[in-house]
């Protein structure tokens, strides 16, 4: 039983590290300077460039937040607290962790949290 649990956590850790690296690569692409033209007589082009820049900032923020969630899950693995609901302290269902390894809550607490929204 313990070996199976360790193997499960190692599998999840590998998945999280891979996901983190993917997010990091996407963030790097989003942080590259966009190629804006030097055409100052076109207000439409300037508006498009401003919109593109704004969209990139939003995507960067989303990627950074998701990276933070992955780092949090990896830290919980290192601390031996992975798979424990942060709300009720019960074990998070393995099938939920398979789908959402960054999950902080068990199914019941997620359900209750969604009802409050």
Secondary structure in CASP SS format (residue, H / E / C, confidence):
PFRMAT SS
TARGET T0000
AUTHOR 0000-0000-0000
METHOD secondary structure of the structure
MODEL  1
X C 1.00
X H 1.00
X H 1.00
X H 1.00
X H 1.00
X H 1.00
X H 1.00
X H 1.00
X H 1.00
X H 1.00
X H 1.00
X H 1.00
X H 1.00
X H 1.00
X H 1.00
X H 1.00
X H 1.00
X H 1.00
X H 1.00
X H 1.00
X H 1.00
X H 1.00
X H 1.00
X H 1.00
X H 1.00
X H 1.00
X H 1.00
X H 1.00
X H 1.00
X H 1.00
X H 1.00
X C 1.00
X C 1.00
X C 1.00
X C 1.00
X C 1.00
X C 1.00
X C 1.00
X C 1.00
X C 1.00
X C 1.00
X C 1.00
X H 1.00
X H 1.00
X H 1.00
X H 1.00
X H 1.00
X H 1.00
X H 1.00
X H 1.00
X H 1.00
X H 1.00
X H 1.00
X H 1.00
X H 1.00
X H 1.00
X H 1.00
X H 1.00
X H 1.00
X H 1.00
X H 1.00
X H 1.00
X H 1.00
X H 1.00
X H 1.00
X H 1.00
X H 1.00
X H 1.00
X H 1.00
X H 1.00
X H 1.00
X H 1.00
X H 1.00
X H 1.00
X H 1.00
X H 1.00
X H 1.00
X H 1.00
X H 1.00
X C 1.00
X C 1.00
X C 1.00
X C 1.00
X E 1.00
X C 1.00
X C 1.00
X C 1.00
X C 1.00
X C 1.00
X C 1.00
X E 1.00
X C 1.00
X C 1.00
X H 1.00
X H 1.00
X H 1.00
X H 1.00
X H 1.00
X H 1.00
X C 1.00
X C 1.00
X C 1.00
X C 1.00
X C 1.00
X C 1.00
X C 1.00
X H 1.00
X H 1.00
X H 1.00
X H 1.00
X H 1.00
X H 1.00
X H 1.00
X H 1.00
X H 1.00
X H 1.00
X C 1.00
END
